[in-house]
Amino acid sequence: MKAILVRPRFDEPTQHTFAFASEILQWCQQAGFDVTDLAEGEAIRAIVEQKLTPDIDLYIHYNHGNEDALIGQDKEAVIDLKNAKLLANKEVYTLACLSAKNLGPEVWRKGGKYWGYVEVVSYTTDALSEFQEAFNCGFHYRFIEGDSHQNALKRAKEVFTGLSYKLVDDGKTFAAICMRQNRDNLVYYNANKPEEEKPGGCLLALLKLPKLVFSPKGVN
């Protein structure tokens, strides 16, 4: 399998998602994937478009997003509705706010498969290991274990649920709420047909206390 991993790093949320994506990279390398790691300065539109050749099977993106786009190192879109055709007939796995709302259905209409979130992705810094497990487990189920689209999504949502209960037991109620919301906002187009698009938005925010982190809609 040929894959591209795009992982910018330029603010506190992307410090975390960059680290989360390191596990994905390790899994790909261990599985013998031909993976191109576009990290930091290489995670820009021109390079992503150059590397997204027809023989690429899988596109992975860990960073900010909005309803129409996935954001790169320069805080500009690397993938949006204008160049979504580059993901036609490819598998796409993302950790990014909102991108499954409009971009995901557009990729799906072009024959692609899209794993992502229809609303804001949030997590807390007192439970980074639990959130990494939740965000990454679907990738392992689908691409490392080779599970079906539908079952990979079902199993991932079960992980989110189980971890939310664990976080409650650990006294991390706010983290548990974020975990549940992320679960409910997770979709996998191909496993489920996109629903009718609904308008929405999110607040660009990084709240220092109580260390709730929103992966923003976009970057000013």
Kinemage of the C-alpha trace (Angstrom):
@kinemage 1
@onewidth
@group {chain A} dominant
@subgroup {mainchain}
@vectorlist {calphas} color= white
{ca met a 1} P 0.000 0.000 0.000
{ca lys a 2} L 1.230 3.487 -0.864
{ca ala a 3} L 0.338 6.170 1.660
{ca ile a 4} L 0.909 9.845 2.378
{ca leu a 5} L 0.917 11.158 5.943
{ca val a 6} L 0.488 14.927 6.330
{ca arg a 7} L 1.236 16.275 9.818
{ca pro a 8} L 1.978 19.975 10.323
{ca arg a 9} L 3.162 21.307 13.671
{ca phe a 10} L 2.814 25.006 14.504
{ca asp a 11} L 0.713 25.434 17.670
{ca glu a 12} L -0.268 23.547 20.827
{ca pro a 13} L -2.974 21.343 19.279
{ca thr a 14} L -0.704 20.374 16.387
{ca gln a 15} L 2.113 19.537 18.792
{ca his a 16} L -0.228 16.853 20.109
{ca thr a 17} L -1.642 15.670 16.788
{ca phe a 18} L 1.893 15.509 15.370
{ca ala a 19} L 2.799 13.147 18.201
{ca phe a 20} L -0.389 11.103 17.754
{ca ala a 21} L 0.478 10.682 14.074
{ca ser a 22} L 3.920 9.311 14.938
{ca glu a 23} L 2.200 6.113 16.032
{ca ile a 24} L 0.380 5.927 12.702
{ca leu a 25} L 3.696 6.348 10.874
{ca gln a 26} L 5.257 3.595 12.954
{ca trp a 27} L 2.395 1.213 12.198
{ca cys a 28} L 2.660 1.948 8.487
{ca gln a 29} L 6.389 1.286 8.459
{ca gln a 30} L 6.014 -1.932 10.456
{ca ala a 31} L 3.318 -3.131 8.056
{ca gly a 32} L 5.589 -2.522 5.086
{ca phe a 33} L 3.600 0.356 3.589
{ca asp a 34} L 5.356 2.659 1.159
{ca val a 35} L 4.626 5.777 3.234
{ca thr a 36} L 5.688 9.352 2.531
{ca asp a 37} L 5.842 11.475 5.697
{ca leu a 38} L 5.072 15.113 4.878
{ca ala a 39} L 5.899 16.696 8.208
{ca glu a 40} L 6.052 20.375 9.199
{ca gly a 41} L 7.579 22.382 6.321
{ca glu a 42} L 6.703 19.736 3.733
{ca ala a 43} L 3.019 19.784 4.745
{ca ile a 44} L 1.991 22.474 2.257
{ca arg a 45} L -0.388 22.452 -0.687
{ca ala a 46} L 2.169 22.413 -3.506
{ca ile a 47} L 4.010 19.408 -2.103
{ca val a 48} L 0.832 17.531 -1.149
{ca glu a 49} L -0.556 18.008 -4.667
{ca gln a 50} L 2.736 16.857 -6.170
{ca lys a 51} L 2.858 13.718 -4.032
{ca leu a 52} L -0.821 12.779 -4.471
{ca thr a 53} L -0.225 10.777 -7.625
{ca pro a 54} L -2.808 8.300 -8.971
{ca asp a 55} L -0.963 5.324 -7.476
{ca ile a 56} L -1.423 6.578 -3.889
{ca asp a 57} L -3.880 4.349 -2.020
{ca leu a 58} L -4.200 6.141 1.315
{ca tyr a 59} L -4.110 9.779 2.441
{ca ile a 60} L -3.696 10.490 6.183
{ca his a 61} L -4.058 13.976 7.651
{ca tyr a 62} L -3.526 14.971 11.300
{ca asn a 63} L -4.015 18.712 11.831
{ca his a 64} L -6.606 21.477 11.767
{ca gly a 65} L -9.544 21.453 9.407
{ca asn a 66} L -12.780 23.197 8.567
{ca glu a 67} L -15.966 22.176 6.767
{ca asp a 68} L -14.322 22.444 3.357
{ca ala a 69} L -10.612 21.908 3.908
{ca leu a 70} L -7.641 20.285 5.608
{ca ile a 71} L -4.992 22.761 6.772
{ca gly a 72} L -1.232 22.668 6.234
{ca gln a 73} L 1.898 24.042 7.880
{ca asp a 74} L 1.423 27.519 6.391
{ca lys a 75} L -2.119 27.639 7.834
{ca glu a 76} L -3.540 27.374 4.309
{ca ala a 77} L -5.603 24.538 2.862
{ca val a 78} L -3.668 21.629 1.423
{ca ile a 79} L -6.889 19.851 0.408
{ca asp a 80} L -10.184 21.633 -0.191
{ca leu a 81} L -13.191 21.433 -2.491
{ca lys a 82} L -11.130 22.771 -5.412
{ca asn a 83} L -8.576 19.947 -5.415
{ca ala a 84} L -10.609 17.204 -3.725
{ca lys a 85} L -10.494 15.325 -7.030
{ca leu a 86} L -6.947 14.318 -6.060
{ca leu a 87} L -8.513 12.031 -3.451
{ca ala a 88} L -10.823 10.312 -5.935
{ca asn a 89} L -10.903 6.549 -5.369
{ca lys a 90} L -8.523 6.808 -2.405
{ca glu a 91} L -8.917 5.988 1.271
{ca val a 92} L -8.710 9.068 3.520
{ca tyr a 93} L -8.142 8.969 7.285
{ca thr a 94} L -8.208 12.282 9.147
{ca leu a 95} L -7.968 13.781 12.597
{ca ala a 96} L -9.260 17.295 11.953
{ca cys a 97} L -12.224 19.410 12.972
{ca leu a 98} L -15.301 19.524 10.760
{ca ser a 99} L -13.763 18.264 7.524
{ca ala a 100} L -16.240 15.405 7.155
{ca lys a 101} L -19.076 17.921 6.907
{ca asn a 102} L -18.496 19.120 3.326
{ca leu a 103} L -15.089 17.862 2.183
{ca gly a 104} L -15.806 14.276 3.199
{ca pro a 105} L -18.995 13.995 1.123
{ca glu a 106} L -17.214 15.615 -1.829
{ca val a 107} L -14.448 12.993 -1.669
{ca trp a 108} L -17.096 10.273 -1.306
{ca arg a 109} L -18.932 11.501 -4.405
{ca lys a 110} L -15.664 11.126 -6.311
{ca gly a 111} L -15.351 7.491 -5.274
{ca gly a 112} L -13.148 8.021 -2.215
{ca lys a 113} L -13.635 6.775 1.321
{ca tyr a 114} L -13.436 9.302 4.150
{ca trp a 115} L -12.837 8.855 7.887
{ca gly a 116} L -13.332 12.085 9.806
{ca tyr a 117} L -15.390 14.284 12.095
{ca val a 118} L -18.427 16.413 11.273
{ca glu a 119} L -17.976 18.777 14.232
{ca val a 120} L -15.174 20.158 16.408
{ca val a 121} L -12.634 17.652 17.710
{ca ser a 122} L -11.783 18.284 21.350
{ca tyr a 123} L -9.592 16.654 23.967
{ca thr a 124} L -8.003 17.439 27.308
{ca thr a 125} L -4.323 17.397 28.126
{ca asp a 126} L -4.844 15.311 31.265
{ca ala a 127} L -5.821 12.319 29.111
{ca leu a 128} L -3.580 12.476 26.048
{ca ser a 129} L -2.876 8.736 25.983
{ca glu a 130} L -6.571 7.909 26.028
{ca phe a 131} L -7.335 10.354 23.227
{ca gln a 132} L -4.447 9.063 21.146
{ca glu a 133} L -5.801 5.532 21.529
{ca ala a 134} L -9.263 6.661 20.467
{ca phe a 135} L -8.134 8.770 17.511
{ca asn a 136} L -5.755 6.108 16.168
{ca cys a 137} L -7.567 2.829 16.820
{ca gly a 138} L -9.749 3.024 13.728
{ca phe a 139} L -6.664 3.256 11.546
{ca his a 140} L -5.295 0.079 13.089
{ca tyr a 141} L -8.569 -1.768 12.675
{ca arg a 142} L -9.036 -0.790 9.042
{ca phe a 143} L -5.537 -0.637 7.574
{ca ile a 144} L -3.337 -2.797 9.801
{ca glu a 145} L -5.844 -5.524 10.694
{ca gly a 146} L -7.740 -5.176 7.416
{ca asp a 147} L -11.195 -5.033 8.982
{ca ser a 148} L -14.196 -3.878 6.935
{ca his a 149} L -15.194 -0.222 6.762
{ca gln a 150} L -18.365 -0.789 8.746
{ca asn a 151} L -16.759 -2.936 11.431
{ca ala a 152} L -13.728 -0.661 11.839
{ca leu a 153} L -16.088 2.244 12.535
{ca lys a 154} L -18.191 0.181 14.953
{ca arg a 155} L -15.138 -1.033 16.864
{ca ala a 156} L -13.629 2.460 17.042
{ca lys a 157} L -16.825 3.915 18.475
{ca glu a 158} L -16.809 1.138 21.080
{ca val a 159} L -13.281 2.205 22.060
{ca phe a 160} L -14.416 5.818 22.468
{ca thr a 161} L -17.276 4.611 24.662
{ca gly a 162} L -15.087 2.383 26.804
{ca leu a 163} L -12.507 5.098 27.292
{ca ser a 164} L -15.188 7.594 28.273
{ca tyr a 165} L -16.287 5.263 31.084
{ca lys a 166} L -12.656 4.843 32.149
{ca leu a 167} L -12.182 8.602 32.271
{ca val a 168} L -15.256 8.976 34.467
{ca asp a 169} L -13.837 6.360 36.834
{ca asp a 170} L -10.551 8.278 36.852
{ca gly a 171} L -12.350 11.460 37.852
{ca lys a 172} L -11.785 13.116 34.464
{ca thr a 173} L -15.389 13.952 33.712
{ca phe a 174} L -14.663 16.751 31.258
{ca ala a 175} L -12.365 14.481 29.260
{ca ala a 176} L -15.104 11.849 29.225
{ca ile a 177} L -17.564 14.369 27.777
{ca cys a 178} L -15.102 15.272 25.009
{ca met a 179} L -14.546 11.587 24.272
{ca arg a 180} L -18.283 10.983 23.878
{ca gln a 181} L -18.727 14.027 21.650
{ca asn a 182} L -15.867 12.943 19.399
{ca arg a 183} L -17.423 9.485 19.141
{ca asp a 184} L -20.770 10.924 18.113
{ca asn a 185} L -19.153 13.186 15.493
{ca leu a 186} L -17.049 10.451 13.886
{ca val a 187} L -18.124 9.175 10.467
{ca tyr a 188} L -16.694 6.862 7.837
{ca tyr a 189} L -18.120 7.538 4.401
{ca asn a 190} L -18.388 4.256 2.573
{ca ala a 191} L -19.498 2.605 5.778
{ca asn a 192} L -22.360 5.126 5.863
{ca lys a 193} L -23.645 7.332 3.062
{ca pro a 194} L -23.172 11.031 3.883
{ca glu a 195} L -26.267 12.659 5.311
{ca glu a 196} L -27.620 15.914 3.967
{ca glu a 197} L -25.156 18.670 4.748
{ca lys a 198} L -26.121 21.051 7.521
{ca pro a 199} L -24.654 24.506 8.177
{ca gly a 200} L -22.388 24.887 11.154
{ca gly a 201} L -19.189 26.333 12.492
{ca cys a 202} L -16.893 26.323 15.437
{ca leu a 203} L -15.039 28.778 17.611
{ca leu a 204} L -11.309 29.054 17.074
{ca ala a 205} L -10.102 28.499 20.600
{ca leu a 206} L -7.389 27.032 22.743
{ca leu a 207} L -8.503 27.321 26.347
{ca lys a 208} L -5.557 27.223 28.700
{ca leu a 209} L -7.753 26.335 31.651
{ca pro a 210} L -8.894 23.678 32.330
{ca lys a 211} L -6.671 22.506 29.487
{ca leu a 212} L -9.434 21.663 27.087
{ca val a 213} L -8.021 21.698 23.585
{ca phe a 214} L -10.095 22.313 20.500
{ca ser a 215} L -8.527 21.415 17.176
{ca pro a 216} L -9.704 24.639 15.519
{ca lys a 217} L -11.875 25.113 12.483
{ca gly a 218} L -9.149 27.132 10.834
{ca val a 219} L -6.271 29.351 11.690
{ca asn a 220} L -6.287 33.141 11.642
